[in-house]
Amino acid sequence: MKHLKELIEAKERGYNAVILIMALRRCNYFLPNWETDRAFSEMFYRALEKGVDFKGFRIKLGEDGKVYLKSPLKLAVLR
């Protein structure tokens, strides 16, 4: 949560701020786990409301030790 607060503060000072999520598992969407960490989930959405951007990607770790981008992740929307 500390990092999310710092991103909010950076955005409020006029900097660009981005939450970057990289997933190793097969998925198309990212959604914070409210049941596991409600405080993080609330802070995550607060950061988005304050203008912090979200970028998410599925990745693959290559045998060569490199990280390969597979596909973008969409942000799941709660309704």
Secondary structure, 3 states (H helix, E strand, C coil): CHHHHHHHHHHHCCCCCEEEEEECCCCCEECCCCCCCHHHHHHHHHHHHCCCEEEEEEEEECCCCCEEEEEEEEECCCC
